[in-house]
Amino acid sequence: MAGVFSRIIAGEIPCYKIAEDENYFAFLDISPLKKGHALVVPKKEIDYIFDLDDQAYLGLMAFSKRVAEAIKKSVSCKRISVHVIGLEVPHAHVHLIPLNAMSDCNFANEKLKLSKEEFEEIARTISSNFVNA
């Protein structure tokens, strides 16, 4: 059975998509730490990021960089933090979180509650700043 991220990629579960290409998919985290908190995943379902072959790993990081650049242009922040945890969903993924202080990327923090309209606007803005290579 396909995991939750594979079902999101397939369109079976709705998401706030930011960008995609033939190998990678980026969407907003529905329990964000900050506005613009996004997830970037390979379309191929692999549980652990370091089980990706070198080409897929480097591709994921390059795609994540492009998404981070779009987030940085869209959300007021000093930097975009990068986190790979991988315990909560068995599908390799990168968290990209807008950062103004170290505490902004603490996963123990209370998650933001955003409206559908807020998510849609954030996704639209980031997507419009995403540069296809």
N, C-alpha and C positions, 0 to 999 in steps of 0.2 A: 504494500500500500504506500502510495506517495505521501511524503511528509508535508507539513503545513507550508513550507516555503515553496516546494514543488507545486503544490495546489494553488498558491498565490500566483506563481509564474504562469501556470496553465490557465489562469482566469477563473478557477473554481471558487476561490475565496477573494473577495474584493480587497483592494489595497489603494494606497495613494502613491502611484508609480511616479518616479522621477525620471528614470532613464533605463534603457536596455539596449543591448546589441545581441549578436548571435550567441554569445557565451555567458553574459552577465546581466544581472537585473538589480535595480536599486529602487527602494521604496521607503516611505516614512515609517518609522517605528510607531505603532499605535499606543504605546505607553512611553512616550518620550521623556527624557530627562530635561531637554531644552527644545525650544522650537527649532525645527530643522534636523532633529536627530533622525538619522537614516540608517538603513541596513543595506548592505551590498552583498549579493550572493552569486556564486556560480550557478548557472542553470543546471549543470550536472550535479546531482545530489550525492555529495561526499560528506560524511559526518565530520571529520576532523581536518582542519585547514592544512595541517602538515602532511596529510595523506594525499593532497592534490599533487599532481606531477608538476615539475618546475614551470612548464609553460602555462598551465592553468593558474598556478600560484602567482606568477609574475603578472599574468593578465588580470587577475583579480585585483592586485595591488595597483596596477596602472589604471584600471577602470575606477577603482575607489578614489584615486587621486583626482581624476576628472570630476567625479561627483563631489568630492570635498571642495574643489575649486568653485563649483556652481553653488554649493551651500554658502561658502564664504562671501560670494557676491550677493547672496540673497538675504542673509541673516546677519544682524549686527553682532559681531564677535571678534575676538582677538585672533583665535586660531580654531582649527577643527581638530579635535582629538580623535585618535584611532584606537579602537579596542577590539580584541579578539578574545572572546571568552569561550563560547561554544558549548556550554553545558546545558543550556535551557532548550535548545532545538538541535536535533541531530542532523544539521546541514551546515556546512562551513559558511560563516558569515562575518562581516566586518561591521562594527558600529562606528558611525561617524557622528560626532557630537560637537556642536558649536560650544566654544569654551571662552569664558572671560575670567574664570578663576578655577583653581584646582578642584574646588568642591563641586563644580558643575558636572563633573564626570564620575561622581560617586553613585554607583548603582543602588546604594541603600537609600538615596534621597527619594522623597515623594515624587511620583511621576506627575507630569502635567495632565490636566484634563482639558482637551481642546475640542471645539465643536467640529462637526463635519465640514462646515464652511471654512473654518480656520485651517484644517488639514488640507482641504482642496486648494486654498489660496497659497499656502506654503509650498505644496507640491508643484503647483502651476508656476510659481516664481522660480523655484529651483530648476525645474525642467526647462524653463525659458533661458536660463543661464548655462545650461549644460551644453558643452561643445562636442559635437560628434566628430570623432577623428577618422 
